[in-house]
Amino acid sequence: MAIHIQCSNCGNQNDLGRVFCTSCGQKLNLQDTSMADLDDRREVDYGKWIRGFLAGVVILGVGGLAGTIFWPVKTPPVFFEATGAVQIPIKAKAARTALSYNREIKIDLTEGELNGFLAERAKSRKVGKLVIDLKTGMFDLYAGFDWSPPTNLTWLAKVKIPVSIDMRGGFQAGVLMIERGRIGHLPLPGSSKNVVIDYFATLFPDITGEKRMVSFLKSVAIEDTKVTLVLAP
């Protein structure tokens, strides 16, 4: 708010603190102005209120976006078999052997086996959680970890912020199709889903690097508890 003092000579509104009127030069007599007069002459600075309101909206928007990103998604309950850490590599080896003899091979991988394998992969990649949830015709792949700000400040580097990344995908004619990618609860539209895809690719370089086996993948059938792969030369 701004307080103005009216000149008794010309009526000009002068800013509080002026000794002489800025219009006619008449000396202002502040002693003749009571506190009640000053209260009556207060003017609302609407610009200040608008700026404050917009600043609040921006702060809430940025805070909401950050909260959406850093509010991790809860991983779903899934089947888990610790033996999957051994069984999955054995089945992968059997597939390579069959393909080397130009034979078709069908492999069943249960959700429990896959999560047992992913649990070991999470340890080697220093990821807190790595889980797959099979559904009819699709899968949800989740990763959860603690993120620390990149900084040289020791105290700030110790801050751990829980983050989750997940994607939903399926297969069409043996080709992987990604339907959704998220960081926390924030969905990534369009090509921005590649951020999530690239992250998971860094967790499975040995699998994504199997160009020969990937090229031999003919069909993938996903059920609630297992996935069936058919590979053939």
Buried (B, 14 or more C-beta within 10 A) or exposed (E): EEBBBBBEEEEBBBEEEBEEBEEEEBEBEEEEBEEEEBEEBEEEEEEEEEEEEEEEEEEEEEEEEEEBBBEBBEBEEBBBBBEBBBBBEEBBEEBBEBBEEEEEBBBEBBBBBBBBBBBBBBEEBEBBBBBBBBBEEBBBBBBBBEEEEEEEEEEEEEEEEEBBBBBBBBBEEBEEEBEBBBBBEBEBEEEEBEEBBEBBEEBBEEEEEBEEBBEBBEEBBBBEEBBEBBBBE
